[in-house]
Amino acid sequence: MSGIIGTSHSKSSVIGRTTDTAKAWVNFEGEGATSIRDSFNVSTVTDAAGSGAYTLNYITPMANTNYVVVCTCSQPNSIGLETSTYSTTATGLVSRNTTSDGLRTDASYVTCVIYGD
């Protein structure tokens, strides 16, 4: 036990504030037929413009385009994820092979969490 519960430093007193809560999250398969495994406030993930490009579409729009997207992926090879576009209704993602040529490549599984106002 860390001993932090019940002290003034406990995060439990702030959970649920708008700045401390994810606005959306998604876990999806990026290879083959792109499909959502589980999500919150993400209506669809579309395979956009070829291999390694995806668009996350939000059910409830973001308040502005100054939100943060944090993503990870699982893949046998090293894959880098980058955001390509931000709008209040969608975010574009691109996955690239980081071990050789940097070309777009589909990621097996992708997880993203979105924070903002």
PyMOL CGO cylinders between C-alpha atoms (Angstrom):
from pymol import cmd
from pymol.cgo import CYLINDER

trace = [
    CYLINDER, 0.00, 0.00, 0.00, 1.21, 3.44, -0.82, 0.3, 1, 1, 1, 1, 1, 1,
    CYLINDER, 1.21, 3.44, -0.82, -0.53, 5.19, 2.05, 0.3, 1, 1, 1, 1, 1, 1,
    CYLINDER, -0.53, 5.19, 2.05, -1.86, 7.90, -0.24, 0.3, 1, 1, 1, 1, 1, 1,
    CYLINDER, -1.86, 7.90, -0.24, -5.54, 7.06, 0.25, 0.3, 1, 1, 1, 1, 1, 1,
    CYLINDER, -5.54, 7.06, 0.25, -7.19, 9.37, 2.74, 0.3, 1, 1, 1, 1, 1, 1,
    CYLINDER, -7.19, 9.37, 2.74, -4.56, 12.09, 2.45, 0.3, 1, 1, 1, 1, 1, 1,
    CYLINDER, -4.56, 12.09, 2.45, -4.84, 15.50, 0.86, 0.3, 1, 1, 1, 1, 1, 1,
    CYLINDER, -4.84, 15.50, 0.86, -2.80, 14.17, -2.07, 0.3, 1, 1, 1, 1, 1, 1,
    CYLINDER, -2.80, 14.17, -2.07, -5.40, 11.59, -3.09, 0.3, 1, 1, 1, 1, 1, 1,
    CYLINDER, -5.40, 11.59, -3.09, -6.52, 11.87, -6.73, 0.3, 1, 1, 1, 1, 1, 1,
    CYLINDER, -6.52, 11.87, -6.73, -9.91, 10.41, -5.76, 0.3, 1, 1, 1, 1, 1, 1,
    CYLINDER, -9.91, 10.41, -5.76, -11.18, 13.89, -4.87, 0.3, 1, 1, 1, 1, 1, 1,
    CYLINDER, -11.18, 13.89, -4.87, -10.68, 15.17, -8.43, 0.3, 1, 1, 1, 1, 1, 1,
    CYLINDER, -10.68, 15.17, -8.43, -11.74, 12.22, -10.56, 0.3, 1, 1, 1, 1, 1, 1,
    CYLINDER, -11.74, 12.22, -10.56, -14.65, 13.24, -12.73, 0.3, 1, 1, 1, 1, 1, 1,
    CYLINDER, -14.65, 13.24, -12.73, -13.62, 16.84, -13.27, 0.3, 1, 1, 1, 1, 1, 1,
    CYLINDER, -13.62, 16.84, -13.27, -13.79, 17.70, -16.96, 0.3, 1, 1, 1, 1, 1, 1,
    CYLINDER, -13.79, 17.70, -16.96, -10.05, 18.25, -17.25, 0.3, 1, 1, 1, 1, 1, 1,
    CYLINDER, -10.05, 18.25, -17.25, -9.23, 14.95, -15.52, 0.3, 1, 1, 1, 1, 1, 1,
    CYLINDER, -9.23, 14.95, -15.52, -11.55, 12.69, -17.50, 0.3, 1, 1, 1, 1, 1, 1,
    CYLINDER, -11.55, 12.69, -17.50, -11.06, 11.18, -20.94, 0.3, 1, 1, 1, 1, 1, 1,
    CYLINDER, -11.06, 11.18, -20.94, -13.39, 12.67, -23.55, 0.3, 1, 1, 1, 1, 1, 1,
    CYLINDER, -13.39, 12.67, -23.55, -13.12, 9.56, -25.70, 0.3, 1, 1, 1, 1, 1, 1,
    CYLINDER, -13.12, 9.56, -25.70, -11.17, 6.32, -26.02, 0.3, 1, 1, 1, 1, 1, 1,
    CYLINDER, -11.17, 6.32, -26.02, -11.03, 3.44, -28.48, 0.3, 1, 1, 1, 1, 1, 1,
    CYLINDER, -11.03, 3.44, -28.48, -9.44, 0.02, -28.92, 0.3, 1, 1, 1, 1, 1, 1,
    CYLINDER, -9.44, 0.02, -28.92, -9.57, -1.14, -32.55, 0.3, 1, 1, 1, 1, 1, 1,
    CYLINDER, -9.57, -1.14, -32.55, -8.14, -3.64, -35.01, 0.3, 1, 1, 1, 1, 1, 1,
    CYLINDER, -8.14, -3.64, -35.01, -6.15, -1.86, -37.70, 0.3, 1, 1, 1, 1, 1, 1,
    CYLINDER, -6.15, -1.86, -37.70, -5.32, -4.76, -40.01, 0.3, 1, 1, 1, 1, 1, 1,
    CYLINDER, -5.32, -4.76, -40.01, -7.73, -6.10, -42.59, 0.3, 1, 1, 1, 1, 1, 1,
    CYLINDER, -7.73, -6.10, -42.59, -11.26, -4.89, -41.98, 0.3, 1, 1, 1, 1, 1, 1,
    CYLINDER, -11.26, -4.89, -41.98, -10.81, -2.09, -39.44, 0.3, 1, 1, 1, 1, 1, 1,
    CYLINDER, -10.81, -2.09, -39.44, -13.16, -2.73, -36.52, 0.3, 1, 1, 1, 1, 1, 1,
    CYLINDER, -13.16, -2.73, -36.52, -13.73, -1.30, -33.04, 0.3, 1, 1, 1, 1, 1, 1,
    CYLINDER, -13.73, -1.30, -33.04, -13.14, -3.77, -30.23, 0.3, 1, 1, 1, 1, 1, 1,
    CYLINDER, -13.14, -3.77, -30.23, -14.39, -1.39, -27.52, 0.3, 1, 1, 1, 1, 1, 1,
    CYLINDER, -14.39, -1.39, -27.52, -14.84, 2.37, -27.21, 0.3, 1, 1, 1, 1, 1, 1,
    CYLINDER, -14.84, 2.37, -27.21, -16.31, 5.41, -25.49, 0.3, 1, 1, 1, 1, 1, 1,
    CYLINDER, -16.31, 5.41, -25.49, -17.50, 8.43, -27.53, 0.3, 1, 1, 1, 1, 1, 1,
    CYLINDER, -17.50, 8.43, -27.53, -16.02, 7.04, -30.77, 0.3, 1, 1, 1, 1, 1, 1,
    CYLINDER, -16.02, 7.04, -30.77, -18.71, 6.18, -33.31, 0.3, 1, 1, 1, 1, 1, 1,
    CYLINDER, -18.71, 6.18, -33.31, -16.52, 4.69, -36.04, 0.3, 1, 1, 1, 1, 1, 1,
    CYLINDER, -16.52, 4.69, -36.04, -12.92, 4.16, -37.07, 0.3, 1, 1, 1, 1, 1, 1,
    CYLINDER, -12.92, 4.16, -37.07, -12.48, 4.32, -40.81, 0.3, 1, 1, 1, 1, 1, 1,
    CYLINDER, -12.48, 4.32, -40.81, -9.59, 3.10, -42.92, 0.3, 1, 1, 1, 1, 1, 1,
    CYLINDER, -9.59, 3.10, -42.92, -8.65, 6.39, -44.56, 0.3, 1, 1, 1, 1, 1, 1,
    CYLINDER, -8.65, 6.39, -44.56, -6.59, 6.76, -47.72, 0.3, 1, 1, 1, 1, 1, 1,
    CYLINDER, -6.59, 6.76, -47.72, -4.85, 3.41, -47.75, 0.3, 1, 1, 1, 1, 1, 1,
    CYLINDER, -4.85, 3.41, -47.75, -2.55, 1.41, -45.55, 0.3, 1, 1, 1, 1, 1, 1,
    CYLINDER, -2.55, 1.41, -45.55, -1.83, 2.71, -42.06, 0.3, 1, 1, 1, 1, 1, 1,
    CYLINDER, -1.83, 2.71, -42.06, -4.24, 5.67, -42.18, 0.3, 1, 1, 1, 1, 1, 1,
    CYLINDER, -4.24, 5.67, -42.18, -7.27, 5.84, -39.90, 0.3, 1, 1, 1, 1, 1, 1,
    CYLINDER, -7.27, 5.84, -39.90, -9.91, 8.38, -38.89, 0.3, 1, 1, 1, 1, 1, 1,
    CYLINDER, -9.91, 8.38, -38.89, -11.51, 8.35, -35.42, 0.3, 1, 1, 1, 1, 1, 1,
    CYLINDER, -11.51, 8.35, -35.42, -15.03, 9.84, -35.57, 0.3, 1, 1, 1, 1, 1, 1,
    CYLINDER, -15.03, 9.84, -35.57, -16.53, 11.21, -32.34, 0.3, 1, 1, 1, 1, 1, 1,
    CYLINDER, -16.53, 11.21, -32.34, -20.13, 10.81, -31.19, 0.3, 1, 1, 1, 1, 1, 1,
    CYLINDER, -20.13, 10.81, -31.19, -20.04, 14.04, -29.14, 0.3, 1, 1, 1, 1, 1, 1,
    CYLINDER, -20.04, 14.04, -29.14, -17.76, 16.65, -30.73, 0.3, 1, 1, 1, 1, 1, 1,
    CYLINDER, -17.76, 16.65, -30.73, -14.76, 18.02, -28.85, 0.3, 1, 1, 1, 1, 1, 1,
    CYLINDER, -14.76, 18.02, -28.85, -15.07, 21.56, -27.47, 0.3, 1, 1, 1, 1, 1, 1,
    CYLINDER, -15.07, 21.56, -27.47, -12.17, 22.75, -29.66, 0.3, 1, 1, 1, 1, 1, 1,
    CYLINDER, -12.17, 22.75, -29.66, -9.20, 21.35, -31.58, 0.3, 1, 1, 1, 1, 1, 1,
    CYLINDER, -9.20, 21.35, -31.58, -6.74, 21.78, -28.69, 0.3, 1, 1, 1, 1, 1, 1,
    CYLINDER, -6.74, 21.78, -28.69, -7.23, 18.27, -27.30, 0.3, 1, 1, 1, 1, 1, 1,
    CYLINDER, -7.23, 18.27, -27.30, -4.59, 15.60, -26.70, 0.3, 1, 1, 1, 1, 1, 1,
    CYLINDER, -4.59, 15.60, -26.70, -4.53, 12.18, -28.35, 0.3, 1, 1, 1, 1, 1, 1,
    CYLINDER, -4.53, 12.18, -28.35, -2.42, 9.45, -26.74, 0.3, 1, 1, 1, 1, 1, 1,
    CYLINDER, -2.42, 9.45, -26.74, -2.09, 6.21, -28.74, 0.3, 1, 1, 1, 1, 1, 1,
    CYLINDER, -2.09, 6.21, -28.74, -0.29, 2.88, -28.57, 0.3, 1, 1, 1, 1, 1, 1,
    CYLINDER, -0.29, 2.88, -28.57, -0.33, -0.14, -30.83, 0.3, 1, 1, 1, 1, 1, 1,
    CYLINDER, -0.33, -0.14, -30.83, 0.65, -3.78, -30.84, 0.3, 1, 1, 1, 1, 1, 1,
    CYLINDER, 0.65, -3.78, -30.84, 2.58, -5.11, -33.79, 0.3, 1, 1, 1, 1, 1, 1,
    CYLINDER, 2.58, -5.11, -33.79, 5.42, -7.59, -34.24, 0.3, 1, 1, 1, 1, 1, 1,
    CYLINDER, 5.42, -7.59, -34.24, 7.53, -4.85, -35.88, 0.3, 1, 1, 1, 1, 1, 1,
    CYLINDER, 7.53, -4.85, -35.88, 8.09, -1.37, -34.51, 0.3, 1, 1, 1, 1, 1, 1,
    CYLINDER, 8.09, -1.37, -34.51, 5.24, 0.93, -35.45, 0.3, 1, 1, 1, 1, 1, 1,
    CYLINDER, 5.24, 0.93, -35.45, 5.06, 4.66, -34.81, 0.3, 1, 1, 1, 1, 1, 1,
    CYLINDER, 5.06, 4.66, -34.81, 1.70, 6.41, -34.55, 0.3, 1, 1, 1, 1, 1, 1,
    CYLINDER, 1.70, 6.41, -34.55, 1.18, 10.08, -35.34, 0.3, 1, 1, 1, 1, 1, 1,
    CYLINDER, 1.18, 10.08, -35.34, -1.86, 12.32, -35.48, 0.3, 1, 1, 1, 1, 1, 1,
    CYLINDER, -1.86, 12.32, -35.48, -2.38, 13.74, -38.93, 0.3, 1, 1, 1, 1, 1, 1,
    CYLINDER, -2.38, 13.74, -38.93, -5.47, 15.93, -38.54, 0.3, 1, 1, 1, 1, 1, 1,
    CYLINDER, -5.47, 15.93, -38.54, -7.53, 17.44, -35.71, 0.3, 1, 1, 1, 1, 1, 1,
    CYLINDER, -7.53, 17.44, -35.71, -11.11, 18.63, -35.95, 0.3, 1, 1, 1, 1, 1, 1,
    CYLINDER, -11.11, 18.63, -35.95, -13.87, 18.79, -33.36, 0.3, 1, 1, 1, 1, 1, 1,
    CYLINDER, -13.87, 18.79, -33.36, -15.58, 15.76, -34.91, 0.3, 1, 1, 1, 1, 1, 1,
    CYLINDER, -15.58, 15.76, -34.91, -12.65, 13.53, -35.93, 0.3, 1, 1, 1, 1, 1, 1,
    CYLINDER, -12.65, 13.53, -35.93, -8.94, 12.83, -35.62, 0.3, 1, 1, 1, 1, 1, 1,
    CYLINDER, -8.94, 12.83, -35.62, -6.70, 11.34, -38.28, 0.3, 1, 1, 1, 1, 1, 1,
    CYLINDER, -6.70, 11.34, -38.28, -3.98, 8.83, -37.34, 0.3, 1, 1, 1, 1, 1, 1,
    CYLINDER, -3.98, 8.83, -37.34, -1.12, 7.37, -39.36, 0.3, 1, 1, 1, 1, 1, 1,
    CYLINDER, -1.12, 7.37, -39.36, 0.92, 4.31, -38.40, 0.3, 1, 1, 1, 1, 1, 1,
    CYLINDER, 0.92, 4.31, -38.40, 4.42, 3.93, -39.84, 0.3, 1, 1, 1, 1, 1, 1,
    CYLINDER, 4.42, 3.93, -39.84, 7.07, 1.23, -39.81, 0.3, 1, 1, 1, 1, 1, 1,
    CYLINDER, 7.07, 1.23, -39.81, 9.92, 2.68, -37.76, 0.3, 1, 1, 1, 1, 1, 1,
    CYLINDER, 9.92, 2.68, -37.76, 12.45, -0.12, -38.29, 0.3, 1, 1, 1, 1, 1, 1,
    CYLINDER, 12.45, -0.12, -38.29, 13.19, 0.40, -41.97, 0.3, 1, 1, 1, 1, 1, 1,
    CYLINDER, 13.19, 0.40, -41.97, 11.58, 2.68, -44.51, 0.3, 1, 1, 1, 1, 1, 1,
    CYLINDER, 11.58, 2.68, -44.51, 9.05, 4.69, -42.52, 0.3, 1, 1, 1, 1, 1, 1,
    CYLINDER, 9.05, 4.69, -42.52, 6.24, 3.74, -44.91, 0.3, 1, 1, 1, 1, 1, 1,
    CYLINDER, 6.24, 3.74, -44.91, 2.66, 3.54, -43.72, 0.3, 1, 1, 1, 1, 1, 1,
    CYLINDER, 2.66, 3.54, -43.72, 1.72, 0.13, -42.40, 0.3, 1, 1, 1, 1, 1, 1,
    CYLINDER, 1.72, 0.13, -42.40, -1.38, -1.25, -40.72, 0.3, 1, 1, 1, 1, 1, 1,
    CYLINDER, -1.38, -1.25, -40.72, -1.10, -1.83, -36.97, 0.3, 1, 1, 1, 1, 1, 1,
    CYLINDER, -1.10, -1.83, -36.97, -2.62, -4.99, -35.50, 0.3, 1, 1, 1, 1, 1, 1,
    CYLINDER, -2.62, -4.99, -35.50, -4.34, -3.30, -32.56, 0.3, 1, 1, 1, 1, 1, 1,
    CYLINDER, -4.34, -3.30, -32.56, -4.50, 0.40, -31.76, 0.3, 1, 1, 1, 1, 1, 1,
    CYLINDER, -4.50, 0.40, -31.76, -5.61, 2.03, -28.51, 0.3, 1, 1, 1, 1, 1, 1,
    CYLINDER, -5.61, 2.03, -28.51, -6.21, 5.78, -28.13, 0.3, 1, 1, 1, 1, 1, 1,
    CYLINDER, -6.21, 5.78, -28.13, -7.32, 8.04, -25.28, 0.3, 1, 1, 1, 1, 1, 1,
    CYLINDER, -7.32, 8.04, -25.28, -8.42, 11.62, -25.94, 0.3, 1, 1, 1, 1, 1, 1,
    CYLINDER, -8.42, 11.62, -25.94, -8.29, 14.39, -23.32, 0.3, 1, 1, 1, 1, 1, 1,
    CYLINDER, -8.29, 14.39, -23.32, -9.49, 17.98, -23.65, 0.3, 1, 1, 1, 1, 1, 1,
    CYLINDER, -9.49, 17.98, -23.65, -11.92, 20.66, -22.50, 0.3, 1, 1, 1, 1, 1, 1,
]
cmd.load_cgo(trace, "trace")
